[in-house]
Amino acid sequence: MDIIGFSQYEGESLYESWERFKDFQRSCPHHGLLDWLVTQTFYNGLNYPTKINIDAAANGVLMKKSIEDAQILIEEMASNNY
């Protein structure tokens, strides 16, 4: 499954990664994964520099935020990255 095996490509921006990950979700709308697992899978698939930027924007660690807040932050950062 592309969602579970997600990883950011070398040279891929946060925006490109997020859009590709959302495409995976749209292609399999009945994947049955809980929101927290989907968000964690995306975050874990990011490269180290991207994670550091997201964690800095989250004022700590992204995964300590609520899932809704984490998803909003990723969406905002990806949009700004575009």
RAPEUR-V128280 format. One record per residue. N is the residue number from 1. PHI is phi in whole degrees, 0 to 359 (NA if undefined). NEAR is the number of other ideal C-beta (glycine too) atoms within 8 Angstrom. D_LAST is the distance of its C-alpha to the last C-alpha in Angstrom with 1 decimal. Layout:
# RAPEUR-V128280
{{N;PHI;NEAR;D_LAST} {N;PHI;NEAR;D_LAST}}
This chain:
# RAPEUR-V128280
{{1;NA;6;26.4} {2;297;8;22.8} {3;296;13;21.8} {4;293;7;24.3} {5;268;6;23.8} {6;298;11;20.0} {7;209;6;18.8} {8;290;10;15.6} {9;286;7;16.1} {10;298;5;16.8} {11;82;3;13.9} {12;276;8;11.4} {13;285;7;8.2} {14;301;13;8.3} {15;302;10;5.6} {16;297;9;8.0} {17;296;16;10.9} {18;296;12;10.5} {19;295;9;10.3} {20;296;9;13.2} {21;295;12;15.1} {22;295;8;15.0} {23;299;8;16.3} {24;301;11;19.0} {25;295;11;19.9} {26;294;7;20.1} {27;285;7;22.3} {28;222;10;24.6} {29;295;6;24.8} {30;252;4;28.2} {31;293;9;27.3} {32;78;3;29.3} {33;276;9;27.2} {34;289;5;27.1} {35;304;8;23.9} {36;296;7;24.5} {37;288;8;25.0} {38;297;12;21.8} {39;296;13;19.8} {40;296;9;21.9} {41;297;12;21.5} {42;299;13;17.7} {43;301;13;18.1} {44;294;6;20.9} {45;276;10;19.2} {46;281;13;16.6} {47;284;7;17.6} {48;302;6;19.3} {49;300;6;16.9} {50;292;11;14.1} {51;300;11;17.0} {52;300;8;18.2} {53;296;10;15.0} {54;293;15;15.0} {55;297;10;18.7} {56;297;7;18.6} {57;293;8;16.4} {58;274;12;18.9} {59;59;4;21.8} {60;148;5;23.3} {61;240;6;22.7} {62;306;12;20.2} {63;286;8;22.9} {64;272;6;25.3} {65;279;9;23.4} {66;296;5;24.3} {67;299;9;22.4} {68;298;6;21.2} {69;295;8;19.9} {70;296;14;18.3} {71;293;10;16.5} {72;295;8;15.4} {73;298;13;14.2} {74;299;15;12.2} {75;299;9;10.6} {76;295;8;10.0} {77;295;12;8.7} {78;295;13;6.3} {79;297;8;5.2} {80;291;6;5.4} {81;286;8;3.8} {82;292;6;0.0}}
